[in-house]
């Protein structure tokens, strides 16, 4: 686990901050499947009592990202193949609707934030951690532009297992360049109000991880469950 100090903001709910940081570490694979989490150690690390750590564990358990064994231990959960596939179905369904709405929208200025994030992705193409954060920010920006920020939160809540697969795939040669290219094509089609092309690019973009899932599992078998 990266031991870089984490600064708690006392103006925000402490348990939420612990949860968010642990979730980020799990989906980025800083904390890998099977890693044992200690409430006492984490409470000391974050400079908090064990209560917010316990609350964070419960939320992570609800997300399917940890396995809590009462009076024993808490382990990072393996990547669930079923949850990867079900989340992909959910995300594809919603993002196709987002692209549909944005392509039909008259005000194309709404996608300007996504265009700025794409530019930042080009500037951070050598930093996989930064690129991954920007990738999520890009898709969130499209949901916001379409007026569906609340649905992005639904996607995010269910995407922990899929995000870990994407993290495993990102270092593959050419993957980052392909993502940048696909993001650009999606935005071009939206700006051109080309509904069908926008949907086609979204479908092609989101299918990448699922198409490579068997290879990813074969190369990282120890990280996967059922």
Buried (B, 14 or more C-beta within 10 A) or exposed (E): EEEEEBEBEEEEEBBBBBBBBBBBBBBBBBBBBEBEBEBEEBBEBBEBEBEBBBBBBEBBBEBBBBBBEEEEEBBBBBBBBEBBBBBBEBBBEBBBBBBBBBBEBEEBEBBEBBBEBBEBBBEBBEEBEBBBBBBBBBBBBBBBBBEBEEBBEBBBEBBBBBBBBBBBBBEBEEBBEBBBEBBBBBBEBBBEBBBEBBBBBBEBBBEBBBEBBEEBBEEBEEBBBE
